[in-house]
Amino acid sequence: MPQPQETPSHSNSELLTLLEEIDDAGEDLSEWEVSFVSDLIDRQVKIFTERQAAVIRRIHEERLNES
């Protein structure tokens, strides 16, 4: 049986801002994270799936909000 596709659910400036901040401070990112962020930026994604939004927030929290 086919898997249901994720529906685009996040189209807001908050995620775009987080993505830009991650890109600007990307020196501590893993190769996968760099590829993920670069792909979204290169494709000029404006509407994010739930999964993309969660990954953006996780990367931002883990990499930029470390104390």
N, C-alpha and C positions, 0 to 999 in steps of 0.2 A: 504494500500500500504506500503511495507517495506521502512524503513528509510535508506537513503544512509549511509554507514559506513564512519567514518572519515578515511582518508588515512594518513599513517605516513608521516610526512613532515619535522620533525626536527631531525637531527642526527648530533649534533655538540658538540664540547667540551665546548662551552659557557654554554649550558644548564646543562651539567654534572657538571661543576664548580659551577654554581648557586645552584644546588641540594646539592652538598657537603657542600657549605657554609651554606645553610639553615639547613642541618643536624647538622653541628658543632655548630651552634648558636641556636639550637632548643628549648631553655627553655621557650620562650614566644609564642610558637605555640599553636594553638587550637588542640583539640584531632583529629579533622578531618584532619588538616594540617599534624600532626605527622603521622597519618595513611597513608595519600597520599604519603608523602615523603618516609616513611619506605617501603611502597609497591614497589615504583619505584626502590629504592635501592636494596631491597631484590630480586627483579626479574631481577636485572641488566639490566634495560631497557636502550637501546642505541639509539633507534629511537622513537621520541616523536611525538604524534599527535599535531595538532594546539591547541587543548584544553589543553592538558598537558603542552605544552610550555607556554601558556598564564597563567596558574595557577602557574607554577614555577616562572615565572617572577613577577606575582602579589605578591606572598608570599615573594619573595626576596625583592621587593621594599617596601612592607608594613612593614616587620619585621626587615630587616637588614639596610635599608636606612633611618630609622626614625631619624629626627634631634632632 
